[in-house]
Structure formats: C-alpha cells, structure tokens
C-alpha cells in the first residue's frame, strides 16, 4: 500500500511552495475478560491520508480515505484551495517556515510479535489472571484487558523526502474492586500506566499474570485501612503517580501552542508565558526533565508528523525552564526552540503540539534513603482522580493507595489519599529524587486535546520523587 500511495502522490502533487502527504494505516485488537467471562474480541482497521499544502504564505490541508489517484488528487486540490484562501489571514506567513527534510525509518523493537500469538493463548492468560484475582468473597468485580495497536505511517514531501515508521503499542490493564457494606475500594495495574511499545513479551516482563492476585489483596486491604490523615506533610510519589503529575503540571503547560493561546477556548491556556523560557525557575535544582525517545517507551518515534527528527533534549535543567514542547510551525511562530512533538492521532486530523516522551531524570537517592529522610509524611501510589484549572496551575489529585511514613519508616496503609498544590510552586518543593533503581517507564493512551478532539498516546518515565510540606487530605468526615 505505501509504495503505491507514494507513486500516486508524486504523480498528483500540485505545484506549490511545499506539499506533503501523511499516510496512516492502523490495526487495533482488544481482548478482555470480566469476572471470568471472555468478552467479544474486537479488531478495528483504519487507513487514510492527509495532504498539506503551503502556497503564497497560506496553509491548507485535506484528508481522504480514498487512496486512489483520483481520491488523492481531489484532496490535494482542496488543500491547495484552502492554502490560497488562508494566505494573508494566518498568524504566520508559512512561506518563511523552513520545513524539515527527513529521510529514514523506525520500528518499535519486538521480541514476540503480537499477531504470532494465537488469540486462544491471549484469552487463556487473561482468564487465568482473572481467576487468580478472586481472592475472597469481598472481591466483587474483576476486569482485565489487553489492547494492542499497530500503527504504520508514511510521510512524503513533493521534493523527495520520505519516512516510514511502524509502532507496536500494548496497553495491559487489571482492575479489581473489593466491597464491604456501603464501601468499595478499587486497585488497578497503574491505571493503564504500564502502556509501552513492544510485543507479547511485555506481559512477562511486567509479570502481568502474577500481579493480579497482588492487586486483589491490596483492594481487600484498603477496606480495613483507616482514612489518610489531613495535614501538611512530606509527600513521596510513586512512578505511576508521577506520570499524571508530570503530564498535567509540566507537559500540558509547556505545549507551545497552548502557551500561544490555541487551546484557550477549549482546554484552557497555560500559566507559562514566552518570556519565562530560558529564565524561569520551574522547580528546585533537583528537577531535570527531558524529551527523550527512549527505546520501548510508549511515545517513541524517529520523526514527528511534520518530519522533524526526534532527539533527546533537556526541557528543564536544574529546575530552570530551557524550552517548550513545540513543533516546527509553533517554533517559527514563537521564534524559539522546541522539540519533535507535532503529532496527529489520525489521518483525518492535522498535527498539533503534543507532549511525547516527557521524563523526569533519575537522581541519586535510593527508595530507602528517601523514606529515611522523612519525619512525617505519606507515600502515595496510582492516580484515581485529577482536577486542574484552565491555566494548568492549581491542581488536586487522588490516589488509590498510600502508606504513612513516620520517623523514617514506612508505616500502615491508608485509603482515600489526596493532595493539592500549585504547579508554579509545587515543583520547587522537590527535595528528593530517586535513583535509577526507582525509575520506571510509564505511558497513557488517553491524552485528549484539540478541536476536533484528538486522543493521543504519551509516555512518561520517572523515579520516585519526594516533595516537602504538601497539603494532604483524606476521606474522613
């Protein structure tokens, strides 16, 4: 398909300042089990292309699922017409934008291809894990699923540039709910946080089947646990909770199109402004955040959807903000540096600035050293609720499980733990960063942004992190 579409594109590409085609072909398979019952296996196929045209300082694009020569020609003609109509009306004269000239390919590393494993073997694994999670009569709900997504993309420009990429994405999930009387508690496998790139081998690497009974026991344990106390104290966050903390209070605020105001009417603006770049102290000097295409992480790729090559870059160094998350066009608009993060979730959506792999770099402290440094605090795991204002500044997060820390030792489990803060000051309270042994690769498949909405896969890796004097509260009356 890719070679044929490439040939047709070269034949129909209109004469213009810049013309590109982005072809996307995807297949998704979902296999699930609920309370020992195998759910219908779902397989979805999708394919289409978007053509983008720069002409006379204007920009236009048009998408089509008709990949014939005539279908591509009609899309190209529509894109050219929109480019001509938008000339002189855009916030940026795109004739002054130097687009990337990419050449190359990328494929997620895979040891055991998903499609080589029979559906029966996958469903048997889910059924065994589901049965293992039925630890007592108090377990009232068990839901497990595996979602696999293969995404093939071809990016071409009329002047001969070409990239081909194939991503293998796997999202494993386990959710177990325990109940007693009027109270229910749910424990999950990180709320989808173990989403990564790879094949069937990923399930063994995370001990997927072995985790099911552990998750069930932790759900039961929460029924008997006291509520988390409410007071200011030190806060130690696990890697799977750091995922949402990074995502909401670093990732979204630093997306350059949001800083420029593009999201204001939909998902809000950012407390970050252009004049902060290069000078603003985002966090303590222990905070180092990178854009990094790590092998196997959920949002790793070699080129973004405008052809910009992905390479590791520090976003925040020793707490200081160095650069935002902006792709080629946003960088030109703002006259600032950025990263390869112009991404679209489908062939019928234009690429916009999206965080990809945004990671907190590991420090030098072991988990035991971090715990030992705390006189009074709480260690929280796994996000279950979140709220953040439309400036991506004030936030409130709830977690599934926590343990108190008293005099340098982990204490009893507590339930319904929550904390709140302000992005502009929260990261400056960072007082301890875990070492490489505490560093875990995480991801999420459900980051929403843009009008019309785009749901994108994103990666976040982080060590365990310790914050000082945070407002913590629980569920007590």
Steps between C-alpha positions, in 0.01 A plus 500: 500500500770751598698464176185536291380810686848653474499452122153653467594797720802586286276498195229729639689734738409859400755770429535697823757625751472180704290184468497197730301180542455307823358149457381318811398133515404347833365178644381467859403186689335500844464183706327516838361295788249611762430282804626183325296567185688553174373810320466520119836555333501831313720576199493838325669597174547858381689666213514841337724788403529874557656739250642832619579793268683829554430755227546876490547521876181303570449147635236245411441133562248235399459136598357204313443128542489467120862413426455468125672751272174688453428502875844638582471756218170629640649533847804683361275741311298576815818556702637735234176698494500537879864614488411771249198610705701518823790701352533829686255388769722276713692591815814394310618533141588135443714584196760604758490162679782262415343155515714195588658284230467154658628166374485180702295232669416366844329196650429421863724218626303175530607156623169311469271649231146547627343344191708183533337417834160326461197681638433189710834540677430866576151428628624207712753734664225749580269229637774359726589845633134584555443177694810566711356838602194341665666492840187516717128568495573869557638522146193609304644607164799396290573646159807429288583588142782524250484768231749469213541765231728485193543834327674530162578849371651633179603865472590644159579842363475603136872580496596139577517459878364177648462331839339167588418398856326206666396520865392199709300625800375280785276607788450240778231561760382341825230645726371331817229637729436385856182580690369481854163655579486853364872525426685398186871530422663445161863418427643493147814424303607863508185627324640400155840647595694192383420580136816449293630419154582140421342160448349220706826471698407815693247304708769273640734794565241666728379168650146575382346173620685508833380849583129415489476338847725769651268772368201311640661470844576872502137581413381285795761658728365847424159406644656463845741792473436833676451815300804704406551781753457863397795729569808647337779246475769361272368316196675210330354411159539169318593493131144421391372808686785712367361420155190716552695763693745545212224481242268763644736746669803489267390344171184694420624837634808477278323415172589801288170534316327519840746769612419686176127482582377233257324293769348788697139447386509123548735360763643822638822694477828468692647689792829487306577796273760538226717733706552223759690280255867491589463673836206365700577283802238230446616278785777441751849438371429125530248517215629387160244421231579361156326444170646159423414236235588211733489154346174330592332805650143556390551815288837423344546576130778617268304781331194700596207553263664799333823308441708650781755254636460397864806537720555519871485854637478641851181699556581599858854492640575546870150640533536763224266495199707468182247444221130428444337207323443648156532359149637665187216743427452606864875555533484736201198682646667552837857541373624248753643149507287192559491125440357245257149493641263600218264202505159392374293211632350408161534551127203739512648733762776761453807471724511731803748544784477191724732382770658166407751338739544752782707358783639602838866402509611272785697636794731331747280394794377149563140445606619414850703821521199707396277331757764534771518875442131550585392572856130516417356434158308272267591282202226505233451261209289492182278786394122459520373860466630831375396861465699797370401855415491640147844657545650160589606647831282411802444124525357226719576128464364191673681167521393138544732406786742656744724417795587734782864581570596564862853566623661368186302177473210388283194446717143382456292513183242780478216547253348791308825702487496836320728799463482845343740769391596765248723407206695825527614413852448123536807403298716739702417289806675198342751387764593149392525310170530123481787327325497279192372203705175690567465623140207348310378545141131589489245618245138585433287445188237761584636855486232724349559837335395712203184589311382266359630284782806282454579214741873436502742248655760658727800370695629607841785340692600600848670392819327525838499867608474670840332837554509703821213658696207409272130531585372144540143402579295182534142380506418539868182685594 
